[in-house]
Amino acid sequence: MTAELTTVRSGALTTVQDAGRPGHAHLGVPRSGALDAPAVRLANRLLGNDPDAAVLETTLTGCALRPDRDVTVVVGGAPCPVTVGGRPAAWGLPVRVPAGAVLDVGTATAGVRSYVAVAGGVAVEPVLGSRSTDLLSGLGPDPLRDGDVVAVGAAPRPVPLPVAAPWPAPVAELVLPVRLGPRADWFSPAALHTLTSAAYRVSPHSNRIGLRTEGPPLRRVSDGELPSEGMVLGAVQVPPDGRPVVFLHDHPTTGGYPVVAVVPEPALAAAAQAVAGTPVRFTLAGR
Protein backbone atom coordinates (compact mmCIF):
# COMPACT_ATOMS: atom_id res chain seq x y z
CA MET A 1 0.00 0.00 0.00
CA THR A 2 1.25 3.48 -0.83
CA ALA A 3 0.53 6.68 1.07
CA GLU A 4 -2.01 9.41 0.49
CA LEU A 5 -1.65 13.07 1.42
CA THR A 6 -4.66 15.01 2.70
CA THR A 7 -4.57 18.75 2.11
CA VAL A 8 -5.05 20.49 5.45
CA ARG A 9 -4.23 23.95 4.09
CA SER A 10 -4.01 24.55 0.34
CA GLY A 11 -2.42 28.01 0.53
CA ALA A 12 -2.63 30.73 -2.10
CA LEU A 13 -2.00 28.34 -5.00
CA THR A 14 -0.71 24.78 -4.79
CA THR A 15 -0.54 22.68 -7.95
CA VAL A 16 0.90 19.37 -9.09
CA GLN A 17 3.84 19.85 -11.44
CA ASP A 18 6.45 17.74 -13.19
CA ALA A 19 8.58 18.29 -16.31
CA GLY A 20 5.47 19.28 -18.27
CA ARG A 21 4.00 18.14 -21.57
CA PRO A 22 6.18 19.50 -24.40
CA GLY A 23 5.41 18.69 -28.01
CA HIS A 24 1.70 19.56 -28.09
CA ALA A 25 1.80 23.24 -29.05
CA HIS A 26 0.32 22.39 -32.45
CA LEU A 27 -2.77 21.23 -30.55
CA GLY A 28 -2.93 24.46 -28.55
CA VAL A 29 -1.58 22.79 -25.40
CA PRO A 30 1.15 24.68 -23.51
CA ARG A 31 4.15 22.96 -22.04
CA SER A 32 3.25 23.71 -18.41
CA GLY A 33 5.41 21.99 -15.74
CA ALA A 34 7.34 23.30 -12.74
CA LEU A 35 8.51 26.89 -13.18
CA ASP A 36 11.71 26.28 -11.18
CA ALA A 37 12.77 23.02 -12.82
CA PRO A 38 16.27 22.90 -11.23
CA ALA A 39 14.67 23.04 -7.76
CA VAL A 40 12.40 20.11 -8.62
CA ARG A 41 15.26 18.02 -9.97
CA LEU A 42 17.36 18.65 -6.85
CA ALA A 43 14.47 17.84 -4.48
CA ASN A 44 13.78 14.59 -6.33
CA ARG A 45 17.46 13.69 -6.40
CA LEU A 46 17.67 14.03 -2.62
CA LEU A 47 14.89 11.46 -2.32
CA GLY A 48 16.14 9.02 -4.97
CA ASN A 49 13.14 9.80 -7.18
CA ASP A 50 13.18 10.07 -10.94
CA PRO A 51 14.38 13.65 -11.65
CA ASP A 52 11.04 14.54 -13.24
CA ALA A 53 8.75 12.91 -10.64
CA ALA A 54 5.68 15.02 -9.89
CA VAL A 55 5.81 17.39 -6.92
CA LEU A 56 3.61 20.05 -5.36
CA GLU A 57 4.39 23.65 -6.33
CA THR A 58 3.25 26.19 -3.73
CA THR A 59 2.96 29.95 -4.19
CA LEU A 60 4.07 32.41 -1.49
CA THR A 61 2.04 31.05 1.44
CA GLY A 62 2.93 27.34 1.27
CA CYS A 63 0.54 24.55 2.24
CA ALA A 64 -0.05 21.90 4.91
CA LEU A 65 -0.42 18.15 4.33
CA ARG A 66 -1.22 15.10 6.45
CA PRO A 67 -0.03 11.66 5.25
CA ASP A 68 -1.91 8.50 6.20
CA ARG A 69 1.39 6.56 6.24
CA ASP A 70 4.98 7.47 7.04
CA VAL A 71 6.53 9.41 4.16
CA THR A 72 9.81 11.16 3.44
CA VAL A 73 9.68 14.61 1.89
CA VAL A 74 11.95 17.43 0.78
CA VAL A 75 10.74 21.04 0.83
CA GLY A 76 12.91 23.16 -1.48
CA GLY A 77 12.77 26.05 -3.93
CA ALA A 78 11.83 29.26 -2.12
CA PRO A 79 13.15 29.17 1.47
CA CYS A 80 10.40 28.86 4.07
CA PRO A 81 9.80 27.56 7.61
CA VAL A 82 8.91 23.87 7.81
CA THR A 83 7.28 22.06 10.72
CA VAL A 84 6.25 18.44 11.27
CA GLY A 85 3.67 17.91 13.97
CA GLY A 86 4.26 21.48 15.11
CA ARG A 87 8.01 21.02 15.56
CA PRO A 88 10.64 22.72 13.37
CA ALA A 89 12.03 20.53 10.59
CA ALA A 90 14.74 20.94 7.99
CA TRP A 91 14.19 22.88 4.79
CA GLY A 92 16.06 21.61 1.72
CA LEU A 93 16.86 18.14 3.13
CA PRO A 94 14.89 14.88 3.47
CA VAL A 95 12.48 14.88 6.42
CA ARG A 96 10.47 11.96 7.77
CA VAL A 97 6.79 12.73 8.31
CA PRO A 98 5.01 10.12 10.48
CA ALA A 99 1.51 8.94 9.61
CA GLY A 100 -1.06 11.44 10.87
CA ALA A 101 1.43 14.25 11.52
CA VAL A 102 0.93 17.56 9.72
CA LEU A 103 3.69 18.78 7.43
CA ASP A 104 3.35 22.56 7.38
CA VAL A 105 5.17 24.45 4.62
CA GLY A 106 5.15 28.08 5.70
CA THR A 107 5.19 31.40 3.92
CA ALA A 108 8.24 31.94 1.72
CA THR A 109 10.86 34.11 3.39
CA ALA A 110 12.43 34.81 -0.01
CA GLY A 111 11.34 33.91 -3.51
CA VAL A 112 7.86 32.86 -4.61
CA ARG A 113 7.52 29.11 -5.19
CA SER A 114 8.39 26.33 -2.77
CA TYR A 115 8.27 22.68 -3.80
CA VAL A 116 7.14 19.66 -1.80
CA ALA A 117 8.69 16.48 -3.17
CA VAL A 118 7.76 13.15 -1.60
CA ALA A 119 9.59 9.84 -1.94
CA GLY A 120 7.74 8.00 -4.70
CA GLY A 121 6.41 11.18 -6.32
CA VAL A 122 2.88 12.54 -6.49
CA ALA A 123 0.88 9.91 -8.38
CA VAL A 124 -2.11 11.66 -9.93
CA GLU A 125 -3.35 10.40 -13.30
CA PRO A 126 -1.22 11.75 -16.20
CA VAL A 127 -2.82 13.69 -19.06
CA LEU A 128 -0.95 13.73 -22.39
CA GLY A 129 2.03 12.17 -20.64
CA SER A 130 2.26 14.69 -17.77
CA ARG A 131 0.80 15.11 -14.29
CA SER A 132 1.18 18.90 -14.41
CA THR A 133 -1.63 21.31 -13.67
CA ASP A 134 -2.06 23.72 -16.59
CA LEU A 135 -3.83 26.87 -15.44
CA LEU A 136 -4.40 28.16 -18.97
CA SER A 137 -5.95 25.13 -20.69
CA GLY A 138 -7.30 23.40 -17.57
CA LEU A 139 -5.49 20.13 -18.30
CA GLY A 140 -4.21 18.05 -15.43
CA PRO A 141 -5.46 18.07 -11.84
CA ASP A 142 -7.18 21.12 -10.41
CA PRO A 143 -5.23 23.29 -7.97
CA LEU A 144 -5.43 21.77 -4.51
CA ARG A 145 -8.25 22.74 -2.19
CA ASP A 146 -8.58 22.07 1.52
CA GLY A 147 -9.57 18.44 2.01
CA ASP A 148 -8.24 17.19 -1.32
CA VAL A 149 -6.32 13.91 -1.24
CA VAL A 150 -3.42 13.06 -3.55
CA ALA A 151 -1.77 9.67 -3.91
CA VAL A 152 1.94 8.96 -3.54
CA GLY A 153 3.85 6.47 -5.67
CA ALA A 154 5.95 3.60 -4.40
CA ALA A 155 8.99 4.97 -2.57
CA PRO A 156 12.43 4.23 -4.06
CA ARG A 157 15.26 2.77 -2.03
CA PRO A 158 16.59 5.22 0.57
CA VAL A 159 19.60 7.24 -0.56
CA PRO A 160 22.50 8.47 1.62
CA LEU A 161 21.59 11.78 3.23
CA PRO A 162 23.86 14.73 2.39
CA VAL A 163 25.03 17.20 4.99
CA ALA A 164 23.87 20.09 2.79
CA ALA A 165 22.46 20.62 -0.70
CA PRO A 166 23.31 23.39 -3.24
CA TRP A 167 20.06 25.37 -3.22
CA PRO A 168 20.45 28.71 -5.05
CA ALA A 169 19.13 31.80 -3.29
CA PRO A 170 16.38 33.86 -4.98
CA VAL A 171 17.91 36.77 -6.85
CA ALA A 172 17.90 40.37 -5.62
CA GLU A 173 17.96 41.52 -9.26
CA LEU A 174 16.55 39.47 -12.12
CA VAL A 175 18.92 39.63 -15.10
CA LEU A 176 17.35 38.10 -18.20
CA PRO A 177 19.48 37.54 -21.30
CA VAL A 178 17.52 38.02 -24.51
CA ARG A 179 17.90 37.40 -28.20
CA LEU A 180 15.99 39.74 -30.49
CA GLY A 181 12.71 38.20 -31.53
CA PRO A 182 10.86 37.79 -34.81
CA ARG A 183 9.06 41.14 -34.47
CA ALA A 184 11.93 43.30 -33.22
CA ASP A 185 11.53 45.37 -36.41
CA TRP A 186 8.11 46.49 -35.16
CA PHE A 187 9.93 48.65 -32.60
CA SER A 188 12.03 51.76 -32.94
CA PRO A 189 15.81 51.62 -32.31
CA ALA A 190 15.12 53.78 -29.26
CA ALA A 191 12.68 51.17 -27.96
CA LEU A 192 15.22 48.36 -28.39
CA HIS A 193 17.76 50.47 -26.52
CA THR A 194 15.19 51.03 -23.76
CA LEU A 195 14.55 47.30 -23.46
CA THR A 196 18.21 46.53 -22.84
CA SER A 197 19.12 49.56 -20.75
CA ALA A 198 16.11 50.68 -18.71
CA ALA A 199 15.19 49.55 -15.20
CA TYR A 200 12.08 47.37 -14.97
CA ARG A 201 10.57 45.56 -12.01
CA VAL A 202 8.38 42.51 -11.54
CA SER A 203 4.67 43.35 -11.54
CA PRO A 204 2.41 41.88 -8.84
CA HIS A 205 0.15 40.74 -11.70
CA SER A 206 2.67 38.09 -12.75
CA ASN A 207 1.61 34.43 -12.68
CA ARG A 208 2.44 31.04 -14.18
CA ILE A 209 1.41 32.32 -17.62
CA GLY A 210 3.79 35.24 -17.73
CA LEU A 211 6.10 37.50 -15.76
CA ARG A 212 4.72 40.99 -16.24
CA THR A 213 6.93 44.00 -15.84
CA GLU A 214 6.53 47.61 -14.77
CA GLY A 215 8.71 50.27 -16.35
CA PRO A 216 9.06 52.40 -19.48
CA PRO A 217 6.86 51.31 -22.41
CA LEU A 218 8.39 50.22 -25.70
CA ARG A 219 7.27 52.36 -28.65
CA ARG A 220 6.20 50.56 -31.80
CA VAL A 221 6.93 51.87 -35.29
CA SER A 222 4.31 49.59 -36.83
CA ASP A 223 0.71 50.17 -35.82
CA GLY A 224 -0.71 47.37 -37.91
CA GLU A 225 -2.56 44.32 -36.65
CA LEU A 226 -0.49 41.18 -36.28
CA PRO A 227 -2.21 37.87 -37.13
CA SER A 228 -1.91 35.31 -34.36
CA GLU A 229 1.33 33.37 -34.59
CA GLY A 230 3.13 30.72 -32.58
CA MET A 231 4.55 31.61 -29.16
CA VAL A 232 7.46 29.88 -27.44
CA LEU A 233 8.53 29.57 -23.83
CA GLY A 234 10.49 32.70 -22.90
CA ALA A 235 8.93 34.91 -25.60
CA VAL A 236 8.95 38.58 -24.59
CA GLN A 237 5.62 39.83 -25.87
CA VAL A 238 4.68 43.51 -25.87
CA PRO A 239 0.96 44.22 -25.30
CA PRO A 240 -0.67 47.58 -26.10
CA ASP A 241 0.58 49.21 -22.89
CA GLY A 242 4.14 48.69 -24.18
CA ARG A 243 5.45 46.89 -21.08
CA PRO A 244 7.20 43.58 -21.76
CA VAL A 245 5.68 40.27 -20.63
CA VAL A 246 7.95 37.21 -20.41
CA PHE A 247 5.99 34.05 -21.21
CA LEU A 248 6.38 31.26 -18.64
CA HIS A 249 5.29 27.63 -18.70
CA ASP A 250 1.50 28.06 -18.92
CA HIS A 251 1.74 30.60 -21.75
CA PRO A 252 -0.66 30.52 -24.71
CA THR A 253 0.69 28.73 -27.77
CA THR A 254 -0.39 31.54 -30.11
CA GLY A 255 -0.68 35.31 -29.72
CA GLY A 256 -1.30 38.48 -31.66
CA TYR A 257 1.04 40.93 -29.92
CA PRO A 258 4.59 41.31 -31.28
CA VAL A 259 7.46 39.37 -29.73
CA VAL A 260 10.39 41.74 -29.38
CA ALA A 261 12.81 39.22 -27.87
CA VAL A 262 13.15 35.71 -26.41
CA VAL A 263 14.68 34.68 -23.07
CA PRO A 264 16.56 31.33 -23.23
CA GLU A 265 14.92 28.65 -21.10
CA PRO A 266 17.79 28.21 -18.57
CA ALA A 267 17.33 31.81 -17.41
CA LEU A 268 13.65 31.34 -16.60
CA ALA A 269 14.07 29.45 -13.30
CA ALA A 270 15.22 32.66 -11.62
CA ALA A 271 12.11 34.40 -12.97
CA ALA A 272 9.97 31.81 -11.17
CA GLN A 273 11.35 33.01 -7.83
CA ALA A 274 11.32 36.78 -8.46
CA VAL A 275 8.87 38.47 -6.09
CA ALA A 276 6.82 41.52 -7.05
CA GLY A 277 9.01 44.60 -7.07
CA THR A 278 12.23 42.74 -7.92
CA PRO A 279 14.36 44.84 -10.33
CA VAL A 280 14.51 43.35 -13.83
CA ARG A 281 17.23 44.01 -16.38
CA PHE A 282 17.18 42.66 -19.95
CA THR A 283 20.61 42.15 -21.55
CA LEU A 284 21.45 41.09 -25.08
CA ALA A 285 22.70 37.49 -24.95
CA GLY A 286 26.46 37.22 -25.40
CA ARG A 287 27.17 40.65 -23.92
C-alpha positions as CSV (number, residue, x, y, z in Angstrom):
1,M,0.0,0.0,0.0
2,T,1.2,3.5,-0.8
3,A,0.5,6.7,1.1
4,E,-2.0,9.4,0.5
5,L,-1.7,13.1,1.4
6,T,-4.7,15.0,2.7
7,T,-4.6,18.8,2.1
8,V,-5.0,20.5,5.5
9,R,-4.2,24.0,4.1
10,S,-4.0,24.6,0.3
11,G,-2.4,28.0,0.5
12,A,-2.6,30.7,-2.1
13,L,-2.0,28.3,-5.0
14,T,-0.7,24.8,-4.8
15,T,-0.5,22.7,-8.0
16,V,0.9,19.4,-9.1
17,Q,3.8,19.9,-11.4
18,D,6.5,17.7,-13.2
19,A,8.6,18.3,-16.3
20,G,5.5,19.3,-18.3
21,R,4.0,18.1,-21.6
22,P,6.2,19.5,-24.4
23,G,5.4,18.7,-28.0
24,H,1.7,19.6,-28.1
25,A,1.8,23.2,-29.1
26,H,0.3,22.4,-32.4
27,L,-2.8,21.2,-30.5
28,G,-2.9,24.5,-28.5
29,V,-1.6,22.8,-25.4
30,P,1.2,24.7,-23.5
31,R,4.2,23.0,-22.0
32,S,3.2,23.7,-18.4
33,G,5.4,22.0,-15.7
34,A,7.3,23.3,-12.7
35,L,8.5,26.9,-13.2
36,D,11.7,26.3,-11.2
37,A,12.8,23.0,-12.8
38,P,16.3,22.9,-11.2
39,A,14.7,23.0,-7.8
40,V,12.4,20.1,-8.6
41,R,15.3,18.0,-10.0
42,L,17.4,18.6,-6.8
43,A,14.5,17.8,-4.5
44,N,13.8,14.6,-6.3
45,R,17.5,13.7,-6.4
46,L,17.7,14.0,-2.6
47,L,14.9,11.5,-2.3
48,G,16.1,9.0,-5.0
49,N,13.1,9.8,-7.2
50,D,13.2,10.1,-10.9
51,P,14.4,13.6,-11.7
52,D,11.0,14.5,-13.2
53,A,8.8,12.9,-10.6
54,A,5.7,15.0,-9.9
55,V,5.8,17.4,-6.9
56,L,3.6,20.1,-5.4
57,E,4.4,23.7,-6.3
58,T,3.3,26.2,-3.7
59,T,3.0,29.9,-4.2
60,L,4.1,32.4,-1.5
61,T,2.0,31.0,1.4
62,G,2.9,27.3,1.3
63,C,0.5,24.5,2.2
64,A,-0.1,21.9,4.9
65,L,-0.4,18.2,4.3
66,R,-1.2,15.1,6.5
67,P,0.0,11.7,5.3
68,D,-1.9,8.5,6.2
69,R,1.4,6.6,6.2
70,D,5.0,7.5,7.0
71,V,6.5,9.4,4.2
72,T,9.8,11.2,3.4
73,V,9.7,14.6,1.9
74,V,12.0,17.4,0.8
75,V,10.7,21.0,0.8
76,G,12.9,23.2,-1.5
77,G,12.8,26.0,-3.9
78,A,11.8,29.3,-2.1
79,P,13.1,29.2,1.5
80,C,10.4,28.9,4.1
81,P,9.8,27.6,7.6
82,V,8.9,23.9,7.8
83,T,7.3,22.1,10.7
84,V,6.3,18.4,11.3
85,G,3.7,17.9,14.0
86,G,4.3,21.5,15.1
87,R,8.0,21.0,15.6
88,P,10.6,22.7,13.4
89,A,12.0,20.5,10.6
90,A,14.7,20.9,8.0
91,W,14.2,22.9,4.8
92,G,16.1,21.6,1.7
93,L,16.9,18.1,3.1
94,P,14.9,14.9,3.5
95,V,12.5,14.9,6.4
96,R,10.5,12.0,7.8
97,V,6.8,12.7,8.3
98,P,5.0,10.1,10.5
99,A,1.5,8.9,9.6
100,G,-1.1,11.4,10.9
101,A,1.4,14.2,11.5
102,V,0.9,17.6,9.7
103,L,3.7,18.8,7.4
104,D,3.4,22.6,7.4
105,V,5.2,24.4,4.6
106,G,5.1,28.1,5.7
107,T,5.2,31.4,3.9
108,A,8.2,31.9,1.7
109,T,10.9,34.1,3.4
110,A,12.4,34.8,0.0
111,G,11.3,33.9,-3.5
112,V,7.9,32.9,-4.6
113,R,7.5,29.1,-5.2
114,S,8.4,26.3,-2.8
115,Y,8.3,22.7,-3.8
116,V,7.1,19.7,-1.8
117,A,8.7,16.5,-3.2
118,V,7.8,13.2,-1.6
119,A,9.6,9.8,-1.9
120,G,7.7,8.0,-4.7
121,G,6.4,11.2,-6.3
122,V,2.9,12.5,-6.5
123,A,0.9,9.9,-8.4
124,V,-2.1,11.7,-9.9
125,E,-3.3,10.4,-13.3
126,P,-1.2,11.8,-16.2
127,V,-2.8,13.7,-19.1
128,L,-1.0,13.7,-22.4
129,G,2.0,12.2,-20.6
130,S,2.3,14.7,-17.8
131,R,0.8,15.1,-14.3
132,S,1.2,18.9,-14.4
133,T,-1.6,21.3,-13.7
134,D,-2.1,23.7,-16.6
135,L,-3.8,26.9,-15.4
136,L,-4.4,28.2,-19.0
137,S,-5.9,25.1,-20.7
138,G,-7.3,23.4,-17.6
139,L,-5.5,20.1,-18.3
140,G,-4.2,18.0,-15.4
141,P,-5.5,18.1,-11.8
142,D,-7.2,21.1,-10.4
143,P,-5.2,23.3,-8.0
144,L,-5.4,21.8,-4.5
145,R,-8.3,22.7,-2.2
146,D,-8.6,22.1,1.5
147,G,-9.6,18.4,2.0
148,D,-8.2,17.2,-1.3
149,V,-6.3,13.9,-1.2
150,V,-3.4,13.1,-3.5
151,A,-1.8,9.7,-3.9
152,V,1.9,9.0,-3.5
153,G,3.8,6.5,-5.7
154,A,6.0,3.6,-4.4
155,A,9.0,5.0,-2.6
156,P,12.4,4.2,-4.1
157,R,15.3,2.8,-2.0
158,P,16.6,5.2,0.6
159,V,19.6,7.2,-0.6
160,P,22.5,8.5,1.6
161,L,21.6,11.8,3.2
162,P,23.9,14.7,2.4
163,V,25.0,17.2,5.0
164,A,23.9,20.1,2.8
165,A,22.5,20.6,-0.7
166,P,23.3,23.4,-3.2
167,W,20.1,25.4,-3.2
168,P,20.4,28.7,-5.1
169,A,19.1,31.8,-3.3
170,P,16.4,33.9,-5.0
171,V,17.9,36.8,-6.9
172,A,17.9,40.4,-5.6
173,E,18.0,41.5,-9.3
174,L,16.6,39.5,-12.1
175,V,18.9,39.6,-15.1
176,L,17.4,38.1,-18.2
177,P,19.5,37.5,-21.3
178,V,17.5,38.0,-24.5
179,R,17.9,37.4,-28.2
180,L,16.0,39.7,-30.5
181,G,12.7,38.2,-31.5
182,P,10.9,37.8,-34.8
183,R,9.1,41.1,-34.5
184,A,11.9,43.3,-33.2
185,D,11.5,45.4,-36.4
186,W,8.1,46.5,-35.2
187,F,9.9,48.7,-32.6
188,S,12.0,51.8,-32.9
189,P,15.8,51.6,-32.3
190,A,15.1,53.8,-29.3
191,A,12.7,51.2,-28.0
192,L,15.2,48.4,-28.4
193,H,17.8,50.5,-26.5
194,T,15.2,51.0,-23.8
195,L,14.5,47.3,-23.5
196,T,18.2,46.5,-22.8
197,S,19.1,49.6,-20.8
198,A,16.1,50.7,-18.7
199,A,15.2,49.6,-15.2
200,Y,12.1,47.4,-15.0
201,R,10.6,45.6,-12.0
202,V,8.4,42.5,-11.5
203,S,4.7,43.4,-11.5
204,P,2.4,41.9,-8.8
205,H,0.1,40.7,-11.7
206,S,2.7,38.1,-12.8
207,N,1.6,34.4,-12.7
208,R,2.4,31.0,-14.2
209,I,1.4,32.3,-17.6
210,G,3.8,35.2,-17.7
211,L,6.1,37.5,-15.8
212,R,4.7,41.0,-16.2
213,T,6.9,44.0,-15.8
214,E,6.5,47.6,-14.8
215,G,8.7,50.3,-16.3
216,P,9.1,52.4,-19.5
217,P,6.9,51.3,-22.4
218,L,8.4,50.2,-25.7
219,R,7.3,52.4,-28.7
220,R,6.2,50.6,-31.8
221,V,6.9,51.9,-35.3
222,S,4.3,49.6,-36.8
223,D,0.7,50.2,-35.8
224,G,-0.7,47.4,-37.9
225,E,-2.6,44.3,-36.6
226,L,-0.5,41.2,-36.3
227,P,-2.2,37.9,-37.1
228,S,-1.9,35.3,-34.4
229,E,1.3,33.4,-34.6
230,G,3.1,30.7,-32.6
231,M,4.5,31.6,-29.2
232,V,7.5,29.9,-27.4
233,L,8.5,29.6,-23.8
234,G,10.5,32.7,-22.9
235,A,8.9,34.9,-25.6
236,V,8.9,38.6,-24.6
237,Q,5.6,39.8,-25.9
238,V,4.7,43.5,-25.9
239,P,1.0,44.2,-25.3
240,P,-0.7,47.6,-26.1
241,D,0.6,49.2,-22.9
242,G,4.1,48.7,-24.2
243,R,5.5,46.9,-21.1
244,P,7.2,43.6,-21.8
245,V,5.7,40.3,-20.6
246,V,7.9,37.2,-20.4
247,F,6.0,34.1,-21.2
248,L,6.4,31.3,-18.6
249,H,5.3,27.6,-18.7
250,D,1.5,28.1,-18.9
251,H,1.7,30.6,-21.8
252,P,-0.7,30.5,-24.7
253,T,0.7,28.7,-27.8
254,T,-0.4,31.5,-30.1
255,G,-0.7,35.3,-29.7
256,G,-1.3,38.5,-31.7
257,Y,1.0,40.9,-29.9
258,P,4.6,41.3,-31.3
259,V,7.5,39.4,-29.7
260,V,10.4,41.7,-29.4
261,A,12.8,39.2,-27.9
262,V,13.1,35.7,-26.4
263,V,14.7,34.7,-23.1
264,P,16.6,31.3,-23.2
265,E,14.9,28.6,-21.1
266,P,17.8,28.2,-18.6
267,A,17.3,31.8,-17.4
268,L,13.6,31.3,-16.6
269,A,14.1,29.4,-13.3
270,A,15.2,32.7,-11.6
271,A,12.1,34.4,-13.0
272,A,10.0,31.8,-11.2
273,Q,11.4,33.0,-7.8
274,A,11.3,36.8,-8.5
275,V,8.9,38.5,-6.1
276,A,6.8,41.5,-7.0
277,G,9.0,44.6,-7.1
278,T,12.2,42.7,-7.9
279,P,14.4,44.8,-10.3
280,V,14.5,43.4,-13.8
281,R,17.2,44.0,-16.4
282,F,17.2,42.7,-19.9
283,T,20.6,42.1,-21.6
284,L,21.4,41.1,-25.1
285,A,22.7,37.5,-24.9
286,G,26.5,37.2,-25.4
287,R,27.2,40.7,-23.9
